[in-house]
Amino acid sequence: MRRSPSAADFAAQRADMVEWQLRRRGIRDQSVLNAMAAVPRELFVPERYRKRAYADSALPIGHGQTISQPWIVAAICEALALEGSERVLEVGTGSGYSAAVLAMLAAEVITIERIEELAIAARQLLAELGITNVEVVVADGSAGFPDRAPYEAIAVHATAPSPPRTLIRQLAPGGRLVIPIASDGADMLTVFRRLEGKLDPMTGEGLQRTVIGPCRFVPLVGSEGYPE
Ligand code: SAM
């Protein structure tokens, strides 16, 4: 009978993942590489998929949702250009894995999940790991979380039909919103940077838009996303 992988086996797989899937595929931000080398992804994956925790793919986490592919988590974190002092809003907690990575890159993370069971499980696991700078909120994150705005960075892990204006309004001057936006063919991972001065999310005034590339995500369901 084959034994289950040990913590040392997973650590070796994690190091390989960082080298082969991230560093050699263009992730340059050393703090992102360090965070992804530290967070035990296997704990965020359901038991039956644990052996595949470091595969180069998304994996099911229940409720029709997924934990994202490691590279896309790293690409989003890198695009947020975090220095460590920021308050970050994350939409789409899912398993809590990307929130654990962000917790190592920023001062404070507010992460929103619309499926209560996923939020509860993520909150518990993050607490068990001793991560104290992440707050998990159950809500429709397509409308952001105005109570704690503005945010220096906002990461959305689900595809929006168009840039959610309320999220853009919750960006601090200089802040970055990284979000997959639906287009004809593929979802496009896009960065919106709020410039200093006047902001008009309707016309795009005061926003700099950069497309990172194609990606595939579950839909953002909510008032500024898709209907249920
Ligand atoms: N970042 C997660 C992780 O590390 O496991 C994976 C996120 S998964 C690809 C996308 C998540 O977004 C799902 O858990 C889904 O329920 C959630 N979601 C979709 N629309 C949402 C909304 N409007 N507000 C909050 N969460 C939403």
Boltz pocket constraint, residues with backbone or C-beta under 6 A from the ligand:
constraints:
  - pocket:
      binder: B
      contacts: [[A, 65], [A, 66], [A, 67], [A, 68], [A, 91], [A, 92], [A, 93], [A, 94], [A, 95], [A, 96], [A, 97], [A, 98], [A, 99], [A, 112], [A, 113], [A, 114], [A, 115], [A, 118], [A, 139], [A, 140], [A, 141], [A, 142], [A, 143], [A, 157], [A, 158], [A, 217], [A, 218], [A, 219], [A, 220], [A, 221], [A, 222], [A, 223], [A, 225]]
      max_distance: 6.0
